[in-house]
């Protein structure tokens, strides 16, 4: 199961009720309804940040974020935030929420108008759509320079299709193929897979559905779609948007990718339970030894480091081979980002917090504290021993990170994407896997959802 995702990896919008989420997205920072719990009374201006300090008193800054898998990582992040406050002469409240709590906290905050001064989030486009995201190009440039420059993933994770820089990226959270070295070796298959055809042939050789062992576990729901169904579309040359941010979904390339993905279930190369799996489904299938391959984030590697070192020793990590461009690879990645509330009275202090978290003095240790879940998004940190001397971190750094793209490649952050992944990806997959519809019919579901979102936002 991914950390929360990447909005784009289900965690933000997929947890909302559809009506509530869409209503918020369409709000575009309109005043909250007087009937909304926590909103301002009719005729009164809604607060937009934590209450300001009294004149002459120390400023009170509110930082929100999501809890990471490792407590020591949360502790170190909290320490960085408080260190910025100590050096800057202000007070700060740090509130970190669980994966399940955090998305809904953000929704309620934007609906009520009471939002943090700075938030660590996977939904920067939503904060921007609702009028809260400060333009941070200068801060982005400053922090990037201190880290030797940003990796390509950073641009698509922090800038809108209109060119506005609305967030500062914190990390690279790549998805990647986990492959059972022992099972493939037993079948005479050599890893890594260098081409798409090699991968599919390898899957066929290890697949033993009559024995309850399957080649690949990929959910046929919205859960983890970003790291599973989407790379299949990319592998066939598809994209969801063009460079101007227009949806490009109903294409032969995307249809071919969807067909290849759903054919794995049709040909009994996936467990039948994938039609109803939740986010943790493929984690459990992998850790229990039911499949030869899954695509997931570093959460599985962290679990194996802790509880199953034997399975970890038999694990190889790589990106998906491209079918459209043999010899190249495709891989999705998310990025936690820092969004500063442009309506806050504490913008300078919020910037100090961002600088501290991503400073050369703090950021390398933050990456290490996050285990194999956070990877560098600035060039200077790719050569840290933590990422070059550990076998599996090195595989991610060398085999996967160079190929990672944001989910909205090549357009930049888009509220259209945020909106359509609420339920349309699930509806598309279910149309094929459960209802027996063709990939052509199913892809139209996603395309229609994108068109509706574009019209709603008047983009």
Buried (B, 14 or more C-beta within 10 A) or exposed (E): BBBBBBBBBBBBBBBBEEEEBBBBBBBEBEBBEEEBEEBBEEEEEBBBBBEEBEEEEEBBBBBBBBBBBBEEBBEBBBBBBBBBBEEBEBBBBBBBBEBEBBBBBBBBBBBBBBBBBBBBBBBBBBBBBBBBBBBBBEBBEBBBEBBBEBBBBBBBBBBBBBEBBBBBBBBBBBBBBBBBBEBBEEBEBEBBBBBBEBBBEBBEBBBBBEEEBBBBBBBBBBBBBBBBBBBBBBBBBBBBBEEEBBBBBBBEBBBBBBBBBBBBBEBBBBBEBBBBBBBBBBBBBBBEBBBBBBBBBBBBBBBBBEEBEEBBEBBBBBBBBBBBEEEEBBBBBBBBBBBBBBBBBBBEBBBBBBBBBBBEEBBBBBBBBBBBBBBBBBEBBBEBEBBEEBEBBBBBBBBBBBBBBBBBBBBBBBBBBBBBBBBBBBBBBBBBBEEEBBBEBBBBBBBBBBBBBBEBBEB
